[in-house]
């Protein structure tokens, strides 16, 4: 398998995915591929944004690639922040502002159920295939832990008393939505070859 370009500028996501992949196959980040662009995410669904990102890089490089888009979907907020997770607290993409807004909107909510949902878009020889991973859990009322990124300090996955931010990357990958989607991608690639 030739190397795949991972269409992201988010080093946290790269680190998580490289742990999942191990030595199965190599990925190249946008930076390692010499690509310095911010890929737009203009759509109303994770699926459409993932497609936008992967096809942008495929058209630019003509190389096989994949992208992902992830959203936190909170039941009591009718699925918010969802596709707007990265910019929930404003266009500056501040993790702290995003969490502040989320906790403020949920301060009187007794329903704390939420899920992280990841959609991966793989472009292989010009053809797209998508893979989804979901991690159910709850939103806590305050931050706990210092690892991870995004909403990790307030999200505890089902089956754990810890937040993602209280876990190391190995433990997080036991529950991870991103890992679940990546396993589907890996299985697909292994069956293609």
Secondary structure, 3 states (H helix, E strand, C coil): CCCEEECCCCHHHHHHHHHHHCCCCCEEECCCCCCCCCCCCCCCCHHHHHHHHHHHHHHHHCCCEEEEEEEEEEHHHCCCEECCHHHCCCCCCCHHHHHHHHHHHCCCCCCCEEEEEEEEEEEECCEEEEEEEEEEEEECCCCCCCCCCCCHHHEEECCCCCCHHHCCHHHHHHHCHHHHHHHHHHHHHHHHC
